[in-house]
Amino acid sequence: MPEESGPRSWGRGFGLDRNLAWKLYRVAQSADLAGVLGAFPGPRGIELAVEGFRRRHAEASMIHAFVAASEGLRSAIHGSGVSREMLASIAAGGLDSDEERKARRRAATADRKAAATVWGIEAAVGVSTYIVTPSSRPGWVDLAYLNLLGGLVRWRPGKPWCVYLPMFSFPTESGELDGDVTPAEVSDLPEAGVDLDPADSLAPMVTSASDPVAVAEITRTPGAPRQLTYRGGVATIGRPVHLAFGEIQPTIGPMDASEPDELAALNIGTQIPVATSIVQILMHRDIRRGSDPVAIMTAMLDPTGRRRAVDSPVRMPIDGQVSVASRPRSLPKAAAAWDAAYRQLIDRGLAALGTTERECRCFRVSIDNPPLGATISLRWRLHQPAP
């Protein structure tokens, strides 16, 4: 089926009901085992899917591979002695009934309010947007990273609070960041971003899309001048403000996989207690990919409080799924108050990469009360070139 079709047209194309079509689409597009287990159809669903594939004249070898993989997974689930639903919860980082999920959401709200009281700072919404387009370098992609903090409040005077860390490059032998990294080492890494507005005296901040009162409270971090902090002086205590930031990274990574099941990941850390975190990708339609993006939340501390290596974070349960936004220039209701600043960022990011909203699909996830220090990641399988 075409990559851009979606579950509804899958249902029409294969002659399947909406529920089964949705499950098959999720299985096909999932970038990890948790997504597959959460949507895996039962035996009758697999039979109906095979009938639909045959009606569409799918290759016999592909149907055989699908049936064999389905039977293998079902056998593995049966042999584990644990239900598929429980395995799906374990793989996704949680083990929850509906009541437990409700209790966790209540706890997350209380945790965010407590953190705001303890630290004296919070934000109503954080909107992190990545625009991904083909690069002028064949087989590579360019990236714009746009960040908006809305309803940012300091409740009492205190030390300046970091509100923006620029993108970094990680020049290791594998091309990725390996092992444990201290904050001091992060500050020494080479910065990878190019300012969205190089003429801005506070770049990578976008002053024109930020609250003027807040701009006056922004300072640069000694020793890391592109890292920005918010002082929040006496004159602004208790006053909600908004801040906007933007960077461009040409040729940030390859479009195609160099080995099977290779993933691309775009990550945003929760640096401030925030009521709603929105993370989204505007992906150009010419970007080849092996799956749609899925959302994963991780922590760098394990349950005993020990710090984990960058390449082995602890997976956390996440109460949100990626959806395709039909109006990427508009924000969800929780963030609608900052539409004007957001649209300016989006328009400038699109223009900087030489593309338009119509040429992109918007994949969006919204998470309420993410834990302070958690990382929200949007991941997808890279396109696997034909041998």
N, C-alpha and C positions, 0 to 999 in steps of 0.2 A: 504494500500500500504506500501511497505517497507520504513523505515525511510530514507534510503540512496538513494532513487530512483531519486527524483528531478522532475521538471515540464515536461521535455521531455518524460520520461518514464511513467508519469501519463497520458499524452496525448495518448501515444500508448496503454497503458493498458485499458483506459476507452473509446478509440475510439473518442477522442475529438481533436479539432483543437488546435494549439499551444497557441493562445491567451486565450482561455477558460481554458486550462490546467494550464497555468501560474496563472490565477486568482484563481482557486481552490487551487492550491498549496500554494499561498500566504495566502489565508484565513485559510487553515489548519495549517500553520506554524506560523502565526502571534501571537505575545505574548501580543498584546494589541488591543484595539478597533480601533485605528487609522489605523492599518494595515488591519483589516477586512474591514472597510468602504472604504478604498482606492482601494480594489480589488473585492468588492462584485459584483457578476454577476447580470444581469437583469433576469426577469422571464423566458425568453427563455433559457438562460444559465443554470438556475437551472433545467429546464426540461431536457435539454441535459445531465446534470450531473447525474440526477436520472436514466436516461436510461443507461448511462455508468455504474453506480453502479450495476444496475440489471444485466447487461451483465457479470459483474464480480462476480455475485452471492453474493453480500453483504447481510448481515442480514436485514430482513424487519424492525426490530426495529430500527436499525441504520439509515436506509433510512428515516423512519418516523420522527426520531428525527432531522435529517438534514433538512427535508422539514419544520417541525414545527418551527425550529429556524430561517430558512430563511424567512418564512412568518411573524414571529414575528418581526424580524429586519426591514423588508420592511414596516410593519405597523407602527412601531415606527418612521421610517424616514418620512413616509407620514404624520403622525400626528404632526410632529415637524414643518411643514410648511417651512422647509429648504431643499435644494437639498442635495443628498448624497455627492456630491463633496464638498459642503461647510461644511457639517458636518465633513467630513474627514479632511479638512484643519483645522477646529477648534480643533478637537481631537489631531492633530499632532502639535499644537502650532502655526499655521499660518493661514492666510486667503489670498491666493495669486493667482493672475493670472500669466500667463507666463511672462508678462512684469514686474510685481511686483517682481517675483523671480529673473529676470535678474537685476533689480535695486538693490535688496538686495545683490546679489553677488558682484555687483560693489561697493556697500557701504561697504561690508565686506572686500574687498581688500583695499579700502581706509582706513578703520578703522585699519587694521593690519599695514599698512605703517605708519599711524599716531602714533599708539602705539609704534612702533619701534623707531620713531623719539623722542617721549616724554620720553620713558624709556631708550633709548640708547642700546637696545639689541633686537635681533630677531634670529629665526632659520628658515632654509629652510624647514626642515621636522622633524616631530617627529613620531617614529614608536614604538607603544606599543603593545607587544605580550604577550598573556596569553596562556600557555600550560596547558591543563586540562586532567588528567589521573585518572583512578581508584586508590584508595589508598589501602594499605595493610590492613587498617581497613575496613571491609566489609560495603558497603553502603555509603562510603565517597569518596571524591576526593582530590587529591593532585594538587598543582598549582605551575607553574613557572611564574614569572613576569619578562619580559625582556623589557628594554627601551633603545631606541637609539635616540639621538639628533644629527641631521646632519646639517652642514652649520650654526653652532651657531656663532654669531658675536656680540661682544660688540663694539659699535661705539664711545664710549668715556669712560674715567675712571669713576668709581662710586662705590657705596657700593657693596659687594658681592651679587650675585643674586642666590636665591635657584634654583637649577637645578634638585634636586631629594629629594622626600619625601619617606621614606621607608613605607612598608605596616604596618598597625596597626591592632591590634585586639580590638574589642569593647565589653567588658564583661558586658553586661547588662542583666536584667532578661529575656528579650525576645531573647537575642542573637544578637540583632542589636543595632546600635547607635541611641538613641532616643533624641529628643529635640535639642536645640540650643547648639552649641559647639564653643568656642572661639579658636583662634590659640594657646593660652597658654595651654588650656586644651588638644588640640590635641598632643602637645609636651609631655604631661604627660601620654598619653595612652601607654599601653604596646605594644612593637613592635612585629609583628607576623612573620616577615620574617627570613629566614636562608640564609646566603650569598651564592650566586652561586659559588664564589671562596673565601672560608674562609682564604686562604693564602694571599689574596690581601691586602696590607696595607691600601688601600682606600675603601675597601668593604663597601657597596654593589656595588661600581663602579667595572667594569671589565677593568682594566688598559690595558691589552693586546689588547683589541678591541677598545681602545680610542686613540685619537690623543695625542702623547707625549707632545706636546706644551701645550695642554689643561690640561693634567693631572697635570702639574706643577702649574696650576692656581687654582686647586681644594683645598678647605679647608673644615673642619668640622665646623658645627654650634655649638657655645658654648651652653651647656645645652642640646643639641640634637645631639650627636656625629655621629649618622648614617644619619643625614640630611646633604646633601652636597651642597655647594655653589661654584659658579664660580666667581673668582675675576676679571679675564680679565684685567690684568695689561697693562701698556703702551706698552710693547713689542708686545702684541697681539691685540691691537686695530685695528679693521677692518679686522682681519684675520679670515676666516671661519675655524672652528674646528669641531670635532665630539666627542661625549661622549657616553659611553655605561654603562649600569647598569643591574644587575640581582639578583633576589632573588627567593628562594624556600619556599613554605609553605605547609608542610605535613598536611593532614586531615583538609583542610580549611573549608569544609562544606559538608552537606549531598548531595547524588545524587538524592534521591527521595523526593517528597513533603510530608509534614506532614498534609497539608490541601489543598483543591482544589485551582487550579489556582495560586499556589505559584511560585514565580519567583526567578531565580538566576540573579545577575547583577554584571558585572565587569566594573569598572569606571576608567576613566583617566581625570584629570583636565588639563586645558590649563593654564600653569604657565608662558609661554613665548609667545610673538607674533610669530606665526608660519604660514608659507605659506601653508603647507599641513600636516594634522594630519592623520596618518594611525593607526587604532586600529583593532586588529585581535585576534582571538582565534584559536589555534590548539587543536581541541577536539578529544580525543581518541575515536575510533569507538565503544569501549565497554561502553562508558558513556551513560547511559539511559537518555532520555530527552523527554519532552512533545512537544517541538517545536524547530525549528531552531532559532538561535539568530537574533534579530532585533536591529537596532541602534536608540538611542534616545539621544537628546541633551538637557541639562537643565542648569539653572542658579540658584545660591543660593540667588540672589537678585530679588525682585519683581519689576514691572515697576516703582514703586515710590521710589526705592532705599533701601527699608527696607530688612534686612537680614531675610531669611526664615529658618525654622527649617530643619535639615538634611533630615527628612522623608517627606518633602513637598516642593520640589524644583519647580521652574517655568519651564514649558516645553517650548522649543524654536524650531522654524522650522529648519529642517535639510535637506540639499541638498545632500543626499547620501543614498544609500541602501546597505545592506550587500550582498556580492556576495561570491561564493565559489571559492577560488583561486586554480587553477589547479597546480601551481608551488609555493608552500609556501616558498621554499628556495630562491626565487627571489622576488625582490621588484618591484613595479610599476615604470614607467619611471621617475616620479618626484623624486624618492628616489634611483635610480639605482647607483648613485655615491658612496653609502655607502653599497653596496652589501656585500663586504668582511667582514666588521665589523658585519653586520646583520647576515650573515651565521655563523660566529663564535658564536654569541650569541645563535642562534637557535640550533646549534649542541650541545653546552654545556648544554642548557636547556633540550633538549631531552635526552641526556645521563644522566643528573642528575635525571630524572624521570624514567629512564629505558625503554624508548620507542623510536620509530623511526618515521620519517616523513610519511612513508607509512601507519602507524597505525592510522594516524590522518586525520581529515578533517579541512581545513583552511577556516574560515569565516572571511571576511575582509570588512571593510568600510574605504573609503578615503574621508576626509572632507577638503575642501580648506578654509583657513582663518577663523578658528573657533574663536569666540570672546574670548578675554582674560578673564579668570575667568569662562568660560563655562566648563561643564563636559560632555564628550561623554561616553555613557553607552551602552554596549552590553548586552542584556537581553534575557533569554529564559525561557519557562515554565519548571519547574522541572517535572520529570516523576511521574505520579500518580500510585502507586501500585494498583494492583487489590484487591478488598475487600475480 
